[in-house]
Amino acid sequence: MIESIKKDITEHLDESISDLERLCAQPSISAQNIGLDTCSRLVQSMLDEAGLETEVMSVPGGPPIVTGVRKGTSNQTILFYDHYDVQPPEPLELWTSDPFKPQIRDERFFARGASDDKGNLAARIAAIKAYMRIAGDLPISVKFFVEGEEEVGSPHLSDFFEANASHLKNRLAADGCIWEGGGVTWDGSPVMHLGLKGILYLELEARGPNRDLHSSYGAVVPNPAWTLMWALSTIKDRHEKILIPGFYDDVREPTREELLSLNSNSNEDQSFREDIGIESFVEGASGSSYGKRLLLEPACSICGIQSGYTGHGAKTVLPSIAKAKIDFRLVPNQRPEDIKRKLKDHLAKEGFDSIKVTEHGSTYPARTPMNSQWAKLVQQSAERVYKKTATLLPGIAGSGPMYPFTDILHIPTITTGVGYPDNRIHAPNENIRLEDYMRNIMHIADIMHQMSKSR
């Protein structure tokens, strides 16, 4: 049965690609509130076409959420989490082709959202269609949860879950969840992750005079740019240690299994370092130490700084305002609201209580145990489909709204998807390889088949 389904997937690949083209051709930019309602209706239509019973749920202040359910022949249930929103395509001049007019070049599919996350959504729908064509029914129940503001931090999702708790616990109940992302390594081996870091995204603002001044007044007028730089320098030292008192208090130490898993991915850092053109990682991290820093330890980044004049040529000016956007990536047991409070207390103690701190989003960290039976099923399935060793890692360096699924709905969650290291998500020329797309469709079909035999 499953071999017939995989053959069908190959034979209907052009149809699956057409569905992906239709989805990627619809702009859905959450940061700019472009096309979200239209795209939610398109997602609903595609789930309807796959035979699911759909529901569109309104989100106060945010774009709609689309859910879909189809009953299977066994008592097993899989949940797919995806999002239909995408990052802004700018800078447009760096795209080889229009980001919302998909193109296939050199066996790669180029479009905004191709990898993050419309390719994954389309692959899951394609797997369901293939199974239905061959078997006439699904071997397990399938459910979808597709939101429209993941790319801006899913700011309304927690309130949405709280307001609809009883309905969602029933509608989304499942034995395992496949998360949006995932893919293969540089050598084409499948890699899956069991969690996400949390995030706290903040803006720090220092103010000086009520207007920009001639820079000669810097001898006597406080410069907010210097104030901001001095404040930022108290947050992290040159060895990457975060200096906020109590920052590490709640960090959960990695388990033995989590640390051992890093050895299986120890060569990826070399390929990544060469691809981005740097000589070394911070503190000389490499191999398992690179993985530990990236996946298991908290971090703080300056995402942007703005102040004064930065145009062409010279302009001697003392700015009136200086701003910096920073994020903290958090690991299990750390809480965004606690870190925000500790940061504000720290700035006040260091003499920077005048700096305004504004939150622009946060999510909790989430993690499924390495020894989860669900993880083993997905990993073994990947090895059958890809014919290569599948790497299982404890988490992703990035963040997303996984916490409500793992810690409220209590569903073990893992990633698998259409991505590969050069997919250029969030950047111009986002793309996926057609081979990866087809393989992932097969992987999803195989997961459903194996779940039906697990009980």
Secondary structure, DSSP 8 states (H G I E B T S, - for coil): -HHHHHHHHHHTHHHHHHHHHHHHTS--BGGGTBSHHHHHHHHHHHHHHTT-EEEEEEETTEEEEEEEEE--SSS-EEEEEEE--B-----GGG-SS-TTS-EEETTEEESTTTTTTHHHHHHHHHHHHHHHHHHSS-SSEEEEEEES-GGGT-TTHHHHHHHTHHHHHHHS--SEEEES--EE-TTS-EEEESEEEEEEEEEEEEE-SSS-EEGGGGGTS--HHHHHHHHHHTTB-TTS-B-STTTTTT-----HHHHHHGGGGTTHHHHHHHHHT-S--GGG--HHHHHIIIIIS-EEEEEEEEES--SSS---EE-SEEEEEEEEEE-TT--HHHHHHHHHHHHHHTT-TTSEEEEEEEE--EE--TT-HHHHHHHHHHHHHHSS--EEES-EEEE-S-HIIIIIS---EEE--SB-TT--TTSTT-EEEHHHHHHHHHHHHHHHHHHHH--
